[in-house]
């Protein structure tokens, strides 16, 4: 019995035992049979003349149903439902030592070839017709194979021209892993979603100070089927409900003030039960916008910063999201490689101290909850079919290892099950400390450091912006300094959203968004202190060069994995940094409306 027959037998038995009564079982059987049959045929027959045949082949099919509602001031502004399927194909030619992947020149683009023979995000029919599924799989595999052969030839030529280029094997051998989730997803009631969105957005009525508001509720269910020629198989069912409310106002000088509320849950039913709490959080959102409408403008600041509340999760996700993964530098297409500049500096710091000695970091996507907070970075299997696992990254400030995929690097030759969005990313980060201060002690230390630095105030950051709030406000202008920092090798931090000046009397005054001008790895070792308590938050995937490349390559879907690919759970203390440099926004603001908001009459 060959590997394809064994795999199909396993799937058939698992589906029969674990998913009995599921309406889509017959469709699943047809899909898996089409994938396994075409894989077997491709591995034995797919070859161009004397070119190498595939030595590895992977298919991923993602079927996504989405119900999305946008509501404004209690009324539905937009409502739609969609169901789609995507097929991703990964073909590797050559062998595990040297294949078509990890090459800059594939497809002629700057970012081409990082994922080798991956043809991601292609539309795939929803039909249960075996013949039609086989036809589409056949055509997609054929295209991926031709691209892989071309890339391998170009990569070999590039290596001949660069004999001193340091490279490692291209693909690990791993123990096979098979997994079928037990979830049986219910259909989505879009009318109930709409009613829920309208009830939340109605909270923002009666506030003429707000220029724009909207509430979006998105309920998504996904079924992912993955199969490869290394005997890995998984079929996952997952769902995600997201509430996103944004509001904006205009200060007296015309500056735009934006704020947002985002809530995640595994399904909307969990949030329906918390409607009163969510309404209260929407009231707090309105109060926050009005508070920062009168915020002070800080042109520039260099000095100590205390990062608290939700900002701690953003801080550690940005720092470790761009530093925790081991990614090899791809072979340049010519004498000059564009991607070397994006090399993770932590890859040269294994066994060196990167954090203060009192801090330790663990990545553990197997943990689903922390003190009543569901951790959205939890997952079972990554986008390469590898099981997730607990990984101790930093102990007593020393970097022990990095997260990995099936692509070897100088110090790693086994996967940690961390391939998310086409790059190694954390799932749930747990930052612990052997010593900590109380909230009051941290503030006192902040003020002492501010005095030492010649400032008459310190800065407290309670929340950073996200990409959505930046888009609503300054757009690309607000993102450019972050991108420049990332591309220049620094650690990217998004602009602040909730930041305050704190004076010697302990008074906090809100300030407008400010942006870190530079933040380097060496500054991480200068974290002065942390709190003696930790808090749990969920944040979206951090902005970094690797996630930016993944987005550009289209790997947000397909082989990018399940919904968990887009989130991190972070359990962390508050952080006191001795020095950061910031710059404030410009003064070129839109003019105020000529006539008052109609709701003010």
Secondary structure, 3 states (H helix, E strand, C coil): CCHHHHHHHHHHHHHHHHCCCCCCHHHHHHHHHHHHHHHHHHHHHCCCCCCCCEEEEEEEEEEEEEEEEEEECCEEEEEEEEEEEEEEEEEEEECCCCECCCECCHHHCCCCCCCCEEEEEEECCCCCCHHHHHHHHHHHHHHHHHHHHHHHHHHHHHHHHCCCCCCCCCCCCCCCCEEECCCCCCCCCHHHHHHHHHHHHHHHCCCCCEEEEEEEEEEEEEEEEEEECCCCEEEEEEEEEEEEEEEEEECCCCCEEEEEEEEEECCHHHHHCCHHHHHHHHHHHHHHHHHHHCCECCCEEEEEEEECCHHHHHHHHHHHHCCCECCCCCECCCCCCCHHHHCCHHHHCCCCECCCCCEEEEECCCCCEECCEECCCCCCECCCCCECCCEEEEECCEECCCECCCCCCCCCCCCCCCEECCEECCCEEEEEECCCECHHHHHHHHHHHHHHCCCCCEEEEEEECCHHHHHHCCCHHHHHHHHHHHHCCCCCCCCEEEEEEECCCCCEEEECCEEEEECCHHHHHHEEEEEEEEEEEEEECCCCHHHHHHHHHCCCCHHHCCHHHHEEEEEEEEEEEEEEEEEECCCCCCCCCCCCCHHHC
